[in-house]
Structures are given as structure tokens and as C-alpha cells.
Amino acid sequence: MKSSATNLKISWFKREHDQELLDLSPDFQRNPIWSEDEASYLIDSILSGIPVPEIYSRSKTSPEGETVHEIVDGQQRLTSILRFASDDLELTGEDVSPRWRGKRLSDLSDAEKASFWSYSLVTRDLEGASDTEVRDVFRRLNLVSKELNDQELRHARYRGQFISLVEDIAEDEWWIDNKVVNVRQIRRMIDAEFISELLIGLMAGPQDKKLTLDDFYADYESEFPDKEKWARAFRRTRDLVDATLEGRLKGWTSKTEFYGLFLALGQLALEGRKLKPEEREAIATALERFRNKVDGAKKRDADPERFSEDVRAYAQAATRATTDVSRRTTRVSTLEKIIRAALGKKADGSVKKKSKRKTSDGGKTGKKG
């Protein structure tokens, strides 16, 4: 792999982008995450003639002679620049000079516009780099700058069937509609990381996030033989959560609480259990009552003796070191116990025997002979 640096004007990037010859989102890139203020501060630097970090790209030329430039590093910078170039960014933020604050490109003088268009960006092209080499460069650049979180680095490193399933599931708006994730988390791919944990939990039971997440990504990078099986199981579980707690998810949407709920209901989905409306209502009611008791047990002035062992254990497991495997296992097993009790079953899935009521004369109820 060879690399060569050159100076390219903003006008060049705008022209290539307009002709769809600039790829700002190759598959190893993360989602754009810069705020308006961050984007504005970059433009402030450009308008003030201050140097900005160099861009890394890879040029790919087709047999027909069309050259496309993939942006390896600098996606957010170029996105911000192109937004301003399209008059789609108004400069905001305390760090922006009063001279530029509140302005768009169309608000600048002709001389200022010309200065913006002629501003040169140092661009380093990775000639002949393979996909693997490009991903490695991207990962190394961002490890040094510490800009990327763990999931963004996984996105840059992996491209197999496992991560493709995770990111496909993450595209569903259900997660944000039900407040399991928020916009900021989506931008930083925290949603994909959490969905990875849920999927792995269904496949192998509760895991320690810090120790095993990368192992599963690596293990299923080349092959994921049961991908469709686990994709169906995941969607059945999510549908079961939705149907059982429709409109009653409040209190369960934190990642700590949702993890246990999802895996506990996931056991029913894996068993192929189809719940009747009255069974779903029984589970929802039991979970709501349990949730209220846990909330009470978490209060600082709570008397532990007022609560059952299950409530105390769950409350403790949901308070500290919540991604440790032991605490996750406690939460999942406790919720599964609550759910199966609501269905009249033991935690292992066997049916509880109904106790026989005695009649007033000391006999047992039953059919008359």
C-alpha cells in the first residue's frame, strides 16, 4: 500500500460530491455524530484560515474510467464542510467568532466566499489499498485519536454476517419509539452494541459485556451458520415484549432493566410459546407489581425486611456493576421466575400442581361418585 498527499480545494470536493464521485459513507464508517456547534467551529477555523487535520481517502477507478473517492477518515469534517457549502449550516456556538456567528455561506461577502471555496484540505490517498488495509488504517487512526467508542471500532473492524444482522435489527425504529435508545446513542452506535448483547444473551445466556462481546464478533465474523434461526428468535422475542407490555414499558426501558426482561421473555419465545391475551395480561400485571416492589426496595430509607428475597436480590443486581454476568444472571432468572409463576409454571417450565381444597366436612373437593 502506498500513500500520497496533495492539497485539494473545497470547490473540488463540492464538485465531486455533486457528481456522486465522493463516498462519505463506506461500510466501515460510523454514523455522523457532530453537533451543530462542532460543525460550526470547524467552518470558523476554515474561514479564519486556520489549518485543519488532513483527510484520508482511497480512490477506486472503474473499467469505464470513473474514479470514486472513498473517505477513510474525515467523514464528519467533509460532511460539515459540504453542508456549509450547500448553505445548509448556520454557524452557531460560543466558540465561533462573532464575525461568523449566525451566518450561512450566502451571508458572506464575495471575497469571503472565494476564500472559502479556495481553502485547501491536505488529502492523503491510499493507493492500491485493500479493504482489509483500509479498515486497519481507519481503526489505527481513530485508536490514536480516541474518537471512536468500542462499537464504532467493531463497525470499522468487522463486516460479516453477525454484525450485519445486528445493524439490520438496529435500523428498526421500534427501539427509539419505545425509548430503549435515544438519538445520541444511535449516532454513537450504542444501540447496535446493546442489540449485540441481547442477541448474544439469547444465543448463549447472560454474558459479561466487558469480557465476551468482542469474542462473539470475532467467532461469527467468517461464518454464522444459524443466522436466520437467531434472527427469527430475536424478532419473536421483541414481538413478545411488545405484545405483553404494550403501553407499559415504562420502568423497563433502561438497558439494565430491559436486558433482563428481554432474556426472560426470550425463554418463552425460544420454547415457541404463543401466549393468549389473558396470559400476556397476567405476566404484565405480575411484572408491574414486582417492578413497584423493586422501586420501593431501592429507596435509601427502605427496610429490607419488608421485601422478599427475590426483590432484594434483584434490586441489588440492578444497582451496581450491572453488566457483570452474575448480576445479569440474577436479574434474568428472577424475572423468568416471576413470568412463569404468572403462567402457573415453575422456573424450569414444568406445570405446578394445584393444591386440593378441603371441604367444610374435612373431605376433598372432587366429583361425586
C-alpha positions in Angstrom: 0.0 0.0 0.0 1.3 3.4 -1.0 0.0 6.8 0.2 0.5 10.2 -1.3 -0.6 13.6 0.0 -1.9 16.5 -2.1 -3.8 19.7 -1.5 -7.4 19.8 -2.7 -9.7 22.8 -2.6 -13.2 22.7 -1.1 -14.5 23.6 -4.5 -13.1 20.3 -5.8 -14.8 18.3 -3.0 -18.1 20.0 -3.7 -17.9 19.2 -7.4 -17.0 15.6 -6.8 -19.8 15.3 -4.3 -22.3 16.8 -6.7 -21.3 14.3 -9.4 -21.7 11.5 -6.8 -18.0 10.7 -7.0 -17.4 11.2 -3.3 -18.3 8.3 -1.0 -18.7 9.7 2.5 -20.2 6.5 4.0 -18.2 3.4 3.1 -19.3 0.5 5.2 -16.5 0.9 7.8 -17.5 4.4 8.7 -19.6 5.3 11.7 -22.8 7.4 11.8 -22.2 11.2 11.6 -22.2 12.4 15.2 -21.0 16.0 15.2 -23.3 18.6 16.8 -24.1 21.9 15.1 -21.7 23.7 17.3 -18.8 21.3 16.5 -19.5 21.6 12.8 -19.7 25.4 13.1 -16.3 25.6 14.9 -14.7 23.7 12.0 -16.1 26.2 9.5 -14.9 29.0 11.8 -11.4 27.6 11.5 -11.6 27.4 7.7 -13.0 30.9 7.3 -10.2 32.2 9.6 -7.5 30.4 7.6 -6.5 28.0 10.4 -5.2 24.6 9.3 -7.5 21.5 10.0 -6.5 17.8 10.1 -5.8 16.0 6.9 -8.3 13.8 5.1 -7.6 10.2 4.2 -9.2 8.7 1.1 -9.0 5.8 -1.3 -9.5 6.3 -5.0 -11.2 3.5 -7.0 -11.3 3.7 -10.8 -13.8 1.6 -12.8 -13.0 0.0 -16.2 -15.0 2.8 -17.7 -12.6 5.4 -16.3 -14.9 6.7 -13.5 -13.0 7.4 -10.3 -14.8 7.4 -6.9 -13.1 8.7 -3.8 -13.9 6.8 -0.6 -13.4 8.9 2.6 -11.4 6.7 5.0 -11.0 9.4 7.7 -12.6 12.8 7.7 -16.2 12.0 7.2 -17.5 14.4 9.8 -15.3 17.2 8.6 -16.3 16.9 5.0 -20.0 16.4 5.9 -19.8 19.7 7.8 -17.9 21.5 5.0 -20.4 20.3 2.4 -23.4 21.3 4.5 -22.0 24.8 4.7 -21.1 24.8 1.0 -24.8 23.9 0.3 -26.0 26.8 2.5 -27.4 24.2 4.9 -25.4 25.1 8.0 -25.8 28.3 10.1 -22.8 28.8 12.3 -23.6 28.6 16.0 -21.9 28.2 19.3 -19.9 30.2 21.8 -16.6 29.1 20.3 -17.5 30.6 16.9 -16.1 34.1 16.2 -18.8 36.8 16.4 -17.7 37.7 12.9 -19.1 34.4 11.6 -21.8 33.5 14.2 -25.3 33.3 12.8 -24.1 33.3 9.2 -24.5 30.9 6.3 -22.4 30.8 3.1 -24.9 33.0 1.4 -24.4 35.7 4.1 -20.7 36.0 3.3 -19.1 38.7 1.1 -17.9 37.7 -2.4 -14.3 37.8 -1.1 -15.2 35.6 1.9 -17.0 33.1 -0.3 -14.0 32.9 -2.7 -11.7 32.4 0.3 -13.9 29.5 1.5 -14.0 27.8 -1.9 -10.3 28.0 -2.4 -9.4 26.7 1.1 -7.1 23.7 0.6 -7.5 20.4 2.6 -4.5 18.2 2.9 -5.7 14.9 1.4 -3.8 11.6 1.7 -4.8 9.0 -0.9 -4.2 5.3 -0.1 -3.2 3.9 -3.4 -3.9 0.3 -4.1 -5.1 -0.3 -0.5 -7.2 -3.5 0.0 -10.4 -3.4 2.1 -8.6 -5.0 5.0 -5.8 -2.5 4.8 -8.2 0.4 4.7 -10.1 -0.9 7.7 -6.9 -1.3 9.6 -5.8 2.3 8.7 -9.2 3.6 9.9 -9.0 1.7 13.1 -5.4 2.8 13.8 -6.2 6.5 13.1 -9.1 6.5 15.5 -7.4 4.5 18.2 -4.8 7.1 18.3 -7.3 10.0 18.4 -9.6 8.1 20.8 -12.6 9.5 18.9 -14.3 6.1 18.5 -16.1 4.1 21.1 -15.9 0.2 21.2 -18.9 -0.3 19.0 -17.7 2.2 16.4 -14.4 0.3 16.3 -16.2 -3.0 15.8 -18.1 -1.4 13.0 -14.8 -0.5 11.4 -13.2 -3.9 12.0 -16.0 -6.4 11.2 -18.3 -6.8 8.2 -19.5 -10.4 8.5 -23.0 -11.9 9.0 -23.2 -11.3 12.7 -22.6 -7.5 12.6 -24.9 -7.2 9.5 -27.7 -8.9 11.4 -27.1 -6.6 14.5 -27.1 -3.5 12.4 -30.2 -4.6 10.4 -32.1 -5.1 13.7 -30.9 -1.7 14.9 -32.5 0.0 11.9 -35.9 -0.7 13.3 -37.5 2.4 14.7 -39.1 0.4 17.5 -36.1 0.9 19.7 -36.3 4.7 19.6 -40.1 4.8 19.6 -40.1 2.8 22.9 -37.3 4.9 24.4 -34.9 1.9 24.7 -32.3 4.0 22.9 -32.1 7.7 22.1 -30.8 9.7 19.1 -27.4 10.4 20.7 -26.9 6.7 21.4 -27.9 5.8 17.8 -25.3 8.3 16.5 -22.6 6.6 18.6 -23.8 3.1 17.7 -24.7 2.3 21.3 -27.9 0.9 20.0 -26.1 -1.7 17.9 -23.9 -2.6 20.9 -26.8 -3.2 23.1 -28.7 -5.2 20.5 -25.5 -7.3 20.2 -25.7 -8.0 23.9 -29.4 -9.0 23.6 -28.7 -11.3 20.7 -25.7 -13.0 22.4 -27.8 -13.4 25.6 -30.5 -15.3 23.6 -27.8 -17.5 22.0 -25.7 -18.3 25.0 -27.3 -16.9 28.1 -26.2 -13.8 30.1 -22.6 -12.7 29.4 -20.2 -10.3 30.9 -20.2 -7.3 28.5 -16.5 -6.4 29.1 -15.2 -9.9 28.5 -17.1 -11.6 25.8 -18.7 -9.1 23.3 -15.6 -8.9 21.0 -15.1 -12.7 21.2 -18.6 -13.3 19.7 -18.0 -10.7 16.9 -14.7 -12.5 16.1 -16.2 -16.0 16.3 -19.0 -15.2 13.9 -17.2 -13.0 11.5 -16.4 -15.6 8.9 -19.5 -17.8 9.4 -22.8 -17.5 11.2 -24.5 -20.8 10.3 -27.6 -20.3 12.3 -28.1 -16.6 11.4 -31.7 -17.0 10.2 -32.7 -19.1 13.3 -31.4 -16.5 15.7 -32.8 -13.6 13.6 -36.3 -15.2 13.9 -35.8 -15.9 17.7 -34.8 -12.3 18.3 -37.7 -10.9 16.4 -40.1 -13.3 18.1 -38.8 -12.1 21.5 -39.1 -8.4 20.6 -42.6 -9.0 19.4 -43.4 -10.8 22.6 -42.1 -7.9 24.7 -44.1 -5.5 22.6 -47.4 -7.6 22.8 -47.0 -8.3 26.5 -46.0 -4.9 27.8 -47.7 -2.7 25.2 -48.0 0.7 26.6 -46.5 -0.5 29.9 -42.8 -0.5 29.2 -42.1 2.5 31.4 -39.7 1.4 34.1 -38.2 -1.3 31.9 -36.5 0.8 29.2 -33.1 1.3 30.9 -30.6 -1.0 29.4 -30.1 -2.7 32.8 -33.9 -3.5 33.2 -34.6 -4.2 29.5 -31.7 -6.7 29.3 -33.3 -8.9 32.0 -36.8 -8.5 30.7 -35.8 -9.4 27.1 -33.9 -12.5 28.0 -36.5 -13.7 30.5 -39.3 -13.4 27.9 -36.9 -14.8 25.3 -37.0 -18.1 27.0 -40.7 -18.4 26.2 -40.0 -17.3 22.6 -37.3 -20.0 22.3 -39.8 -22.6 23.5 -42.2 -21.5 20.7 -44.7 -20.5 23.3 -47.7 -18.5 22.0 -49.4 -16.6 24.7 -53.1 -16.0 25.0 -54.2 -12.4 25.7 -55.1 -13.3 29.3 -51.7 -14.9 29.8 -49.9 -11.7 28.5 -52.1 -9.6 30.8 -51.2 -11.9 33.8 -47.5 -11.5 33.0 -47.7 -7.7 32.6 -49.6 -7.4 35.9 -47.1 -9.6 37.7 -44.1 -7.7 36.3 -45.7 -4.3 37.2 -46.2 -5.4 40.8 -42.7 -6.7 41.0 -41.3 -3.5 39.4 -43.1 -1.4 42.1 -41.7 -3.5 44.9 -38.2 -3.2 43.5 -38.5 0.5 43.2 -39.5 0.6 46.9 -36.6 -1.6 47.9 -34.2 0.7 46.1 -35.1 3.7 48.2 -32.5 4.8 50.6 -34.7 4.6 53.7 -36.2 1.2 52.7 -36.5 -1.5 55.3 -35.0 -4.7 53.7 -37.2 -6.9 55.9 -40.3 -5.6 54.2 -39.3 -7.2 50.9 -38.9 -10.8 49.7 -35.5 -12.3 48.9 -36.2 -12.1 45.2 -37.0 -8.4 45.4 -33.9 -7.7 47.4 -31.6 -9.7 45.2 -33.0 -8.1 42.0 -32.7 -4.6 43.4 -29.1 -5.2 44.4 -28.3 -6.7 41.0 -29.8 -3.7 39.2 -27.9 -1.1 41.2 -24.1 -1.8 40.9 -21.8 -3.5 38.3 -25.0 -4.2 36.3 -23.1 -5.7 33.2 -21.3 -8.4 35.3 -22.5 -11.8 34.3 -23.5 -12.8 37.9 -25.8 -9.8 38.3 -27.3 -10.2 34.9 -28.0 -13.8 35.6 -29.7 -12.9 38.8 -32.0 -10.4 37.1 -32.8 -12.7 34.2 -33.6 -15.7 36.5 -35.7 -13.7 38.9 -37.8 -12.2 36.1 -38.2 -15.6 34.5 -39.4 -16.9 37.8 -42.0 -14.1 38.0 -43.1 -14.7 34.5 -43.5 -18.5 34.9 -45.3 -18.0 38.2 -47.8 -15.8 36.4 -48.4 -18.6 33.9 -48.7 -21.2 36.6 -45.4 -22.9 35.9 -42.2 -23.5 37.7 -39.0 -21.8 36.6 -37.9 -24.9 34.8 -41.1 -24.8 32.7 -42.9 -27.7 34.4 -46.5 -27.2 35.5 -47.2 -26.5 39.1 -49.6 -28.9 40.8 -52.7 -27.3 42.0 -53.4 -27.8 45.7 -56.7 -29.5 46.6 -59.1 -27.5 48.7 -60.7 -29.2 51.7 -64.5 -29.1 52.1 -66.1 -27.9 55.3 -66.6 -31.5 56.4 -62.9 -32.3 56.1 -63.1 -34.1 52.7 -61.5 -33.1 49.4 -63.3 -31.4 46.6 -63.9 -33.5 43.6 -66.6 -35.2 41.5 -69.3 -37.0 43.4 -69.4 -40.7 42.9 
